[in-house]
Amino acid sequence: MEPRASKFTFFISYFDAYTKLKNSEDKIAFFEGLVNYAFYGTVPEIENDYVMGMLCLAMPNIEKSIKNSVKGSENGKKGGAP
């Protein structure tokens, strides 16, 4: 599968959410879900509603981060002008 992005902004709030999780399985599910969504656009199927809810809150920020990255790259090709 081809990645849709090569980078995204990782906010401190993502890490704060990650540290609130109690067990390793949930931490792995959250991190892998976050990264897979950012790079491949894959919405994870996570059984833990709490973890899935945290990911749903992060998804709009990830979308905006990717959109801004693409826009910045396009503007850079024009010498930085929007």
Secondary structure as UniProt FT lines:
FT   HELIX           12..20
FT   HELIX           24..40
FT   HELIX           49..77
FT   TURN            78..80
//
